[in-house]
């Protein structure tokens, strides 16, 4: 009887404290680092929108200094760029995750840029992958060494679409790569992603989320009688990402629209962030049952991590 009364008083106290302790401005917990895929997602504020839509408006991202279109893994692995990352890690005291997207510009640099092209042998392609992933790992290792509590989330790419893209940008690059087909480009992306998976496998503070085929699944190809949702990722290697998913009035060959980024953001949430940032209902119930072992502040912290159930696709 006494315990029941104390427990009732405890939960009344908890209910009174929650609105007070759970408030405050959003905290920057994610740092966006990398190339145009990181940059455009930062410009679109993709991740904070994703966090808010999934019950965590208290989390936002930052990328003003560390997400820059056109940059390469080789550039980010250089001391001057690593120093920029260090500055943000030191400045943003609440950071928990570095979301890294880099390597695409190194791979899709064409013959003139030392990247991939149709004339490469299998051995030369493997050497290219090793060089690029070596630079990516240099960036990752530097971040992990700088902060023992940081986790690196590697977010790679979906398939490009050079079919019917704007010639003023995409045409010269496509020519420089030897005019590859969608099948060749998608196989390239698939092989590079698999090498990345193997490189990061077993590293407890490094997580890889794959987006291959996500735009095919989302948009489909109505002109081919393929409806949205019909092509489950990784989709069809012989088809590009659908044209409606591409940026700049659907004329880009590599970059996604804001809507496309929202799909990528939700994929990142479902594959990583929901487990990293959230406690779900049954988890909270289990921890409440441990009171008074857990303090009021412990349970307030749990409340602040409460999220809706995982999205089911």
Secondary structure by P-SEA (a helix, b strand, c coil): caaaaaaaaaaaaaaaaccccccccccccbbbbccaaaaaaaaaaaaaaaaaaaccccbbbbccccccccccccccccaaaaaaaaaaaaaccccccccccccccccccccccccccccccaaaaaaaaaaaaaaaaaaaaaaaaacccbbbbbbbbccccccccccccaaaaaaaaccccaaaaaaaaaaaaaaaaaaacccccbbbbbbccccccccccccccccccccccccccccccccccccccccccccccaaaaaaaaaaaaaacccccccccaaaaaaaaaacccccaaaaaaaaaacccccccc
